[in-house]
Amino acid sequence: MLDGLDRLPVPQRDALRTVFGVSAGPAPDRLFVGLAVLNLLSEVAEERALICVVDDEQWLDRASAQVLAFVARRLDAESVGLVFAARVPSDELAELPELVVEGLPEADARALLDAALTGPLDTRVRDQIVAETRAIRWRWWSCPAA
């Protein structure tokens, strides 16, 4: 989406260029970064519905989580869905609607894993994968698609 930078207002464009290391400069104002991300997503959504998935949200740096939360709270009229998956949700996304998705029962998890595999898997590795997928907490913000 960075090819759309030139269509952004100068402060937003400069903020994103700095954040992505395209241009040098001091840390930009998060408001400009948030508005730039929101505008880029909105432009793409004018052409087609868009869903953005952020996996392992708990590993985002605080500034990135704040920008994405800013964007998520302002997607009311856009054809954009923003989904966050986190084992331990951050405080930045606390006000967003939440859906808790629990892991499958062990037998079902093993059956699903077996169906997805194309080759043999060591039993200990299979047990580890099944154990690690017990419960995932999803925070989501979804807007109606046009």
The 8 nearest C-alpha neighbors of each residue, nearest first, counted from 0:
[[1, 2, 3, 39, 4, 43, 40, 42],
 [0, 2, 3, 4, 39, 5, 15, 16],
 [1, 3, 0, 4, 5, 6, 39, 7],
 [4, 2, 1, 5, 6, 0, 39, 7],
 [5, 3, 1, 6, 7, 2, 12, 39],
 [4, 6, 7, 3, 12, 2, 8, 9],
 [7, 5, 4, 3, 8, 12, 9, 2],
 [8, 6, 12, 4, 5, 11, 9, 35],
 [9, 7, 11, 10, 12, 6, 5, 35],
 [8, 10, 12, 11, 13, 7, 5, 14],
 [11, 9, 13, 12, 8, 14, 31, 7],
 [12, 10, 31, 35, 14, 9, 13, 8],
 [11, 13, 9, 15, 14, 7, 10, 4],
 [12, 14, 16, 10, 11, 15, 9, 17],
 [15, 13, 11, 27, 17, 12, 16, 32],
 [16, 14, 18, 17, 12, 13, 32, 19],
 [17, 15, 21, 13, 22, 19, 14, 18],
 [16, 18, 22, 20, 14, 15, 19, 23],
 [19, 17, 15, 20, 16, 14, 26, 27],
 [20, 18, 16, 17, 21, 15, 22, 14],
 [21, 19, 17, 22, 18, 16, 23, 15],
 [20, 22, 16, 19, 17, 23, 18, 15],
 [23, 21, 17, 16, 20, 24, 13, 19],
 [24, 22, 17, 20, 21, 25, 16, 18],
 [23, 25, 17, 26, 22, 27, 20, 14],
 [24, 26, 27, 23, 17, 28, 14, 18],
 [25, 27, 24, 28, 17, 18, 14, 29],
 [28, 26, 14, 25, 29, 17, 32, 31],
 [27, 29, 30, 31, 32, 26, 14, 33],
 [30, 28, 32, 31, 33, 27, 66, 62],
 [29, 31, 33, 28, 32, 34, 66, 35],
 [32, 30, 11, 34, 29, 33, 28, 35],
 [31, 33, 29, 35, 30, 34, 14, 15],
 [34, 32, 66, 30, 36, 35, 31, 29],
 [33, 35, 37, 31, 36, 32, 38, 30],
 [34, 36, 11, 32, 38, 33, 37, 31],
 [37, 35, 39, 33, 38, 34, 40, 32],
 [36, 38, 34, 40, 35, 70, 39, 41],
 [37, 39, 41, 35, 36, 40, 34, 42],
 [40, 38, 36, 42, 41, 37, 35, 43],
 [41, 39, 43, 37, 42, 38, 44, 36],
 [42, 40, 44, 38, 39, 43, 37, 77],
 [43, 41, 39, 45, 44, 40, 38, 46],
 [42, 44, 40, 45, 41, 46, 39, 47],
 [45, 43, 47, 41, 48, 46, 78, 42],
 [44, 46, 42, 43, 47, 41, 78, 48],
 [45, 47, 44, 43, 48, 42, 49, 41],
 [48, 46, 44, 45, 49, 43, 78, 145],
 [49, 47, 78, 44, 144, 79, 50, 145],
 [50, 48, 79, 44, 80, 47, 78, 51],
 [49, 51, 80, 79, 81, 52, 48, 82],
 [50, 52, 81, 80, 82, 53, 49, 79],
 [53, 51, 82, 83, 81, 54, 50, 84],
 [54, 52, 83, 56, 82, 84, 51, 55],
 [53, 55, 84, 56, 83, 52, 85, 82],
 [56, 54, 85, 57, 84, 58, 53, 86],
 [55, 57, 85, 58, 59, 54, 84, 53],
 [56, 58, 55, 59, 85, 88, 89, 87],
 [59, 57, 56, 55, 60, 85, 54, 61],
 [60, 58, 56, 57, 64, 63, 61, 55],
 [59, 61, 63, 62, 64, 58, 57, 65],
 [60, 62, 64, 63, 65, 59, 91, 66],
 [61, 63, 65, 64, 60, 66, 29, 59],
 [64, 62, 66, 65, 60, 61, 67, 59],
 [63, 65, 61, 67, 62, 66, 59, 68],
 [66, 64, 68, 62, 63, 67, 91, 69],
 [67, 65, 33, 69, 63, 68, 64, 62],
 [66, 68, 70, 64, 69, 65, 71, 63],
 [69, 67, 71, 65, 70, 66, 92, 64],
 [70, 68, 66, 67, 72, 71, 65, 33],
 [69, 71, 67, 73, 68, 37, 72, 33],
 [72, 70, 68, 73, 69, 74, 67, 140],
 [71, 73, 69, 70, 74, 68, 75, 95],
 [74, 72, 70, 71, 75, 69, 37, 76],
 [73, 75, 77, 71, 76, 72, 142, 70],
 [76, 74, 73, 77, 142, 72, 143, 78],
 [77, 75, 74, 78, 142, 143, 73, 79],
 [76, 78, 74, 79, 75, 41, 142, 44],
 [79, 77, 144, 48, 44, 145, 143, 142],
 [78, 80, 49, 77, 50, 142, 48, 44],
 [81, 79, 50, 141, 142, 51, 49, 140],
 [80, 82, 51, 140, 50, 141, 52, 139],
 [83, 81, 139, 52, 140, 53, 51, 138],
 [82, 84, 53, 138, 139, 137, 52, 54],
 [85, 83, 137, 54, 55, 56, 138, 136],
 [86, 84, 55, 56, 88, 87, 136, 57],
 [85, 87, 135, 136, 88, 55, 84, 57],
 [86, 88, 85, 57, 89, 136, 56, 135],
 [89, 87, 85, 57, 86, 90, 56, 92],
 [90, 88, 91, 57, 92, 87, 93, 56],
 [89, 91, 93, 92, 88, 94, 64, 65],
 [92, 90, 89, 93, 65, 64, 68, 61],
 [93, 91, 90, 94, 95, 68, 89, 88],
 [92, 94, 90, 95, 91, 89, 88, 96],
 [95, 93, 92, 96, 91, 90, 97, 68],
 [96, 94, 92, 93, 97, 140, 139, 138],
 [97, 95, 139, 140, 138, 94, 98, 93],
 [98, 96, 138, 139, 95, 137, 99, 136],
 [97, 99, 137, 138, 100, 96, 139, 136],
 [100, 98, 136, 137, 101, 97, 135, 138],
 [101, 99, 135, 136, 98, 137, 134, 102],
 [102, 100, 134, 135, 99, 133, 103, 136],
 [101, 103, 133, 134, 132, 104, 100, 135],
 [104, 102, 108, 107, 105, 101, 133, 106],
 [103, 105, 107, 106, 108, 102, 133, 109],
 [104, 106, 108, 107, 103, 109, 129, 130],
 [107, 105, 109, 108, 104, 110, 103, 111],
 [108, 106, 110, 104, 109, 105, 103, 111],
 [109, 107, 105, 111, 103, 110, 106, 104],
 [108, 110, 112, 106, 107, 111, 113, 105],
 [111, 109, 107, 113, 108, 112, 114, 106],
 [112, 110, 114, 108, 113, 109, 107, 115],
 [111, 113, 109, 115, 114, 110, 108, 116],
 [112, 114, 110, 116, 111, 115, 109, 117],
 [115, 113, 111, 112, 116, 110, 117, 109],
 [116, 114, 112, 113, 111, 117, 110, 118],
 [117, 115, 113, 118, 114, 112, 119, 120],
 [116, 118, 115, 119, 114, 113, 120, 112],
 [117, 119, 116, 120, 113, 115, 121, 114],
 [120, 118, 121, 117, 116, 113, 122, 125],
 [121, 119, 122, 125, 118, 124, 116, 123],
 [120, 122, 124, 123, 125, 119, 126, 127],
 [123, 121, 125, 124, 126, 120, 127, 119],
 [122, 124, 126, 125, 121, 127, 120, 128],
 [123, 125, 127, 121, 126, 122, 128, 120],
 [124, 126, 122, 128, 127, 123, 129, 121],
 [127, 125, 123, 129, 124, 128, 130, 122],
 [126, 128, 124, 130, 125, 129, 131, 123],
 [127, 129, 125, 131, 130, 126, 124, 132],
 [128, 130, 126, 132, 127, 131, 125, 108],
 [129, 131, 127, 128, 132, 133, 126, 105],
 [132, 130, 128, 129, 133, 127, 134, 126],
 [131, 133, 129, 130, 134, 102, 128, 135],
 [132, 134, 102, 131, 130, 101, 129, 103],
 [135, 133, 101, 102, 132, 136, 100, 86],
 [134, 136, 86, 100, 101, 137, 85, 102],
 [135, 137, 99, 85, 86, 100, 84, 138],
 [136, 138, 84, 98, 99, 83, 85, 139],
 [139, 137, 97, 83, 84, 98, 96, 82],
 [138, 140, 82, 83, 97, 96, 137, 141],
 [141, 139, 81, 82, 71, 96, 80, 95],
 [140, 142, 80, 81, 139, 143, 79, 82],
 [141, 143, 80, 75, 79, 78, 144, 74],
 [144, 142, 78, 145, 141, 77, 79, 76],
 [145, 143, 78, 48, 142, 79, 77, 80],
 [144, 78, 143, 48, 77, 47, 44, 45]]
